[in-house]
Amino acid sequence: MMMRLSTLRNISEQDLAMLGLDSIGYLRPNAEGLALYAANGTPVAEFHDQKDAETTATENQLCLVSLH
């Protein structure tokens, strides 16, 4: 989905939270191993193994991004 720069500059907080919700995810360590989160921070699943987490994300068409 391509958005115009002028649209992004004026995007609401709610719309920003939904941007990439169905296509972007990230992994974070937790007490159980790893957790997969949707772009807005909603937990999706927990894993003991990074490979399983990455495979599940790929199978569900989530592009994993790195957060710094």
Steps between C-alpha positions, in 0.01 A plus 500: 500500500652828389405816683571853400747688718238768569265229630766358731581844640137542605422145610303460823640307794233233451579461129872485576438216745318307226766561233656166414287313751435209262846490345768601752607326817791486740649259752591579859653276763276409794502257792384213276750567217370731229174680436371603158324836495292674233610844381285675762648298788222245533642161609438232237677188631780370721782267393789312656698504177586791269477286186142400590412866560645606165327214317163588654544866408585409141208256472267778613647752254655714774820676410725502806670831570781584738436755773787695650 
